[in-house]
Amino acid sequence: LHTPMYFLLCNLSLADICFTSTTVPKMLVNIQTHSKAIAYAGCIAQMGFFLLFGVLDDFVLSVMAYDRFVAICHPLHYTVIMNPRLCGLLVLVSWIMSAMDSLLQCLMVLRLSFCPALEIPHFFCELNQVIQLACSDTFLNDMVIYISAGLLFGCPLAEILYSYSKIVSSVRTIPSAKGKYKAFSTCASHLSVVSLFYGTSLGVYLSSAGNHGSHSRAVASVMYTVVTPMLNPLIYTL
């Protein structure tokens, strides 16, 4: 359990558990009590924790891609490069960056003015949906969202794609088919999780950008808030 892969898997599992815990319990309470009300402070808190663990998921997946890159492309130096200190530092930076983004987005929402009673067309306090209900100007909030999304999701995705491009190049040089299969099999679970995470996130973005109703957006959101974290342990167990 002290090897880098299991250390990163523990952090991914923790992020997934906390990620679903920010939305699913409240959703189940709403269904049981037939009440969909949430206080302003509770909405801000839910939004903040949702962003925190969602971005953390993204960063941990990129760190795991780097771990696979070192394991396949530099196997003899793997234990030296991926030492416990570096693993701990990478995860710590991931936590700090996620917390800073969550805090920034919450502070940006707190500066907005809202009417006393509002209805969010969603099953949780999603950032874009909350901002769209503001009575004041949201231009600055929109700019912060676009910039942070480009940096915090674009950069890890670029790192994942770069790592796998190097992995593919390295695997192609392996002469035996058995060696190639073994190398690719070590990445299969991670590739599956990355595809689920970014695929469902892209689906939510497209449903929000297109002329789709709130029901379609809610269904798409369930995929990455509930289904994807639920499937991650099954994928890595297999």
C-alpha positions, 0 to 999 in steps of 0.5 A: 500500500506504500507503492505510488499506484496504491497511494494515488488510488487511495487519494482518488477513492477519497476524492470520489467518496467526498465528491458523491457525498456533497450531492447524493445525501441531500438528493436522497433527503429531498426525495424522502421528505418531498422538500427541495429547499436548501439554505443560501449558506448550504448552497454555497457550501455544497457548491464549494465542496463539489468544486473542491473534490471535482477538481481534485479528481482531475488533478489526481488522474493527471498525476496517475497518468504521470505515474504510468508514464514513468513506470513504462518509459523509465522502468529502471528509474521508477522507484527513484523518480516516484519516491514517497516525497514526490508522490506526497508533494504532487498530491499536496499541490493537487489539494492546494490548487483544488482548494484555492479554486473552490474558495475563489469561485465561492467568493466570486458568487458571494459578491453577487446579489440574489432574490430572496427565493429562487428555484435552481433547475438542478438537483444540486447547487451547480456553479453555472446554474447559480450564477445564471440566477443572479440579479447583478452583473456576472461578467467577471464571474463568467470570465473567472469560470472560463479561465479556471476551467481552461487552466485546471481542466485543460492543463491536466488533460494536456498532461494526460495526452502527452503522457500517453503519447510517450507511452504509445511511442515507448510501447511501439519499440517493444519487440514482443507482443506479450510485452506490448500487452503487458504495458498496455494492460497497466494503463487500461484501468486508468484510461477507462476512468479518464474516459469516463470522467472527461466524457461525462464532463464533456456531455454535461458541457454540451447539454448546457451549451445546447438548447437542452432542457433542465431535465437533460442537464440533470441526467447528464450531471448524474453520470459524472456525479454518481455513476462515474465515481461508483464505477471507478472502484469496480474498474480498478478492482477488475 
